[in-house]
Amino acid sequence: MPSFGPDRRGWMLLAIMCVAFYLRIATIRFGLPAMNDPDELIFEMGALRMLRSHTLNPGWFGHPATTTMYLLAVIDAAVFAFALVTGRAESARQFGTMVYADPSWIILPGRVAMILFALATIWLTWSLANRFFGPRAGIAAAALLAINPVHVTWSQIIRSDMMACTFMLLCLRSCAAIAEGGKWRDYRFAALWLGLAIATKWPFALASLAIGSATIFAVRTGALPPRAALLRLAGSAAGAIIILFVVSPYLLLDHATAMKNIQGEGQSYHLGANGGSVLYNLFWYLDGPLHAGFGLLGLCLVAFGAIQLHRHRQAMAVLMPVAIAFVILFCVQRLVWERWALPLMPIGAIVAAWGLIRLGGMWPRQIRANWVRWAPTAVLLAALVPLGARSLADGRARMNDTRQLASAWALKNIPPGSRVLIEHNAFDLIGQPWHVLFPMGNAGCVDVVALIHGRANYAVIEMARGGRSNLDYGTLPPARRADCRLDFAILSQADRYRQESGLFPNEDAAYRALIAERSAGMTFTPVPGRVGGPVVTIVDLRERRSSLVTPPIDAAK
């Protein structure tokens, strides 16, 4: 790759950051006021619970995501203050009504915060690649991550993943300094970032491996005496644990809830995320999120860079233990999730950038003509163009989701007074003149208006969930299904159960029985690059509705 002066490199990095920001902010309103990702509601419920109850206990520790919910609580409080100052709301109750009518009030600022953390991961990726392999590698790594379609997608969603990736990269940055000299200051910062990473998402405890391997590297190169290394390593481990419990004290103070939430995360099966053998999971991640994130050419660069990493022992000591540990962790799980691969995206971008540098330097001096100098740049552009096109296409699909298409049809065709079941967080339908119901496990079909206006807290919802990973029509107890007395059902899970009927035969049978009663309706199907979301089926049940007269269950009871 050709060399560029410091000023030009600075402008190139700024341009990359601007492109990254645009790709993420342009479609940030996807789904709203509905929430297409159900986990966004979980994180916001934890934040709102703290504000409503005047407590620092988020009440949920599954990730544990304490840092995420604390951040959201601060953001929500700031939005509330803004609403008061501008006269949009005169009380907390009125603000709550505004939020329930349009969750965009708090969801949009939360998503913007996630984008800012995503931009931080891009800058940190540039910083690490620049530190290890030079300025050209830094620019290449930042560009690869900036338009990585998987990274773009999860940058826009309120979850703990992007924050955890940021803290992990900060820890790796401190580990790079440890490998160079092993000062106490570097160990203290490594402990800080590691503790924050763990308080954000449990698996990021694997970043501790980088502290250990960087220490070993420093000892082997003579930069740090063995005795001092052991002392500082122990101090760093203790510091990380202290930071974890200082940031998330209710892991101890409310340990019963914490243990219950952690056990609840250890599921054997989950609709749409069931894995297989170690090899099956490995190929799933290679062919799924890693291929989607880097493309075929990008994956080849990652592989080539990994092979060449032995030429840079310091980078190998800091990056590879963490990357390998994450891969092993993913492959031995029963479940597979695209978002689990997120920590591999910045590390993969750094390694791919090293592959580009090595590609330009592997030729004999006598044939290093001008075209050879530009070959890595051409390869980088060839890798970036399809990734950028896919990121734009994915953004279009998110803005044109099947669930919003179904809502538009429902608004035009479902008459007032109808009893309508919805399976997703369709806040865009709450204000309609219908009786809107939601399938909530043991509680049956609950009144959505009562549910969202605070008459049911998170503990009530968890009790109704009864350990179910999904709340939908298929997971309702059979006795509760007849109680719903539906006129219409907007089903976003039926097709997913059909595809996995071998694992979920009872749920699939429930949907088949319901859909068999349809007299009319519509089906909305995703189209790659144009229409996103699941297959959504609207079932008209008016003519063959059950004769039972049992009213819907009030979630507050």
Secondary structure as GFF3:
##gff-version 3
##sequence-region A 1 557
A	DSSP	alpha_helix	6	25	.	.	.	ID=ss1
A	DSSP	alpha_helix	38	53	.	.	.	ID=ss2
A	DSSP	alpha_helix	66	85	.	.	.	ID=ss3
A	DSSP	alpha_helix	92	101	.	.	.	ID=ss4
A	DSSP	alpha_helix	104	133	.	.	.	ID=ss5
A	DSSP	alpha_helix	135	146	.	.	.	ID=ss6
A	DSSP	alpha_helix	149	155	.	.	.	ID=ss7
A	DSSP	alpha_helix	161	180	.	.	.	ID=ss8
A	DSSP	alpha_helix	184	200	.	.	.	ID=ss9
A	DSSP	three_ten_helix	202	207	.	.	.	ID=ss10
A	DSSP	alpha_helix	208	220	.	.	.	ID=ss11
A	DSSP	alpha_helix	226	247	.	.	.	ID=ss12
A	DSSP	alpha_helix	250	253	.	.	.	ID=ss13
A	DSSP	alpha_helix	255	265	.	.	.	ID=ss14
A	DSSP	alpha_helix	278	285	.	.	.	ID=ss15
A	DSSP	pi_helix	286	290	.	.	.	ID=ss16
A	DSSP	alpha_helix	291	308	.	.	.	ID=ss17
A	DSSP	three_ten_helix	309	311	.	.	.	ID=ss18
A	DSSP	alpha_helix	313	331	.	.	.	ID=ss19
A	DSSP	three_ten_helix	338	341	.	.	.	ID=ss20
A	DSSP	alpha_helix	344	361	.	.	.	ID=ss21
A	DSSP	three_ten_helix	365	367	.	.	.	ID=ss22
A	DSSP	alpha_helix	370	399	.	.	.	ID=ss23
A	DSSP	alpha_helix	402	413	.	.	.	ID=ss24
A	DSSP	beta_strand	419	422	.	.	.	ID=ss25
A	DSSP	three_ten_helix	427	429	.	.	.	ID=ss26
A	DSSP	beta_strand	435	439	.	.	.	ID=ss27
A	DSSP	three_ten_helix	441	443	.	.	.	ID=ss28
A	DSSP	beta_strand	445	447	.	.	.	ID=ss29
A	DSSP	alpha_helix	448	450	.	.	.	ID=ss30
A	DSSP	pi_helix	451	455	.	.	.	ID=ss31
A	DSSP	alpha_helix	458	465	.	.	.	ID=ss32
A	DSSP	three_ten_helix	473	475	.	.	.	ID=ss33
A	DSSP	alpha_helix	478	481	.	.	.	ID=ss34
A	DSSP	three_ten_helix	482	484	.	.	.	ID=ss35
A	DSSP	beta_strand	488	491	.	.	.	ID=ss36
A	DSSP	alpha_helix	494	499	.	.	.	ID=ss37
A	DSSP	alpha_helix	505	516	.	.	.	ID=ss38
A	DSSP	beta_strand	520	524	.	.	.	ID=ss39
A	DSSP	beta_strand	536	540	.	.	.	ID=ss40
###
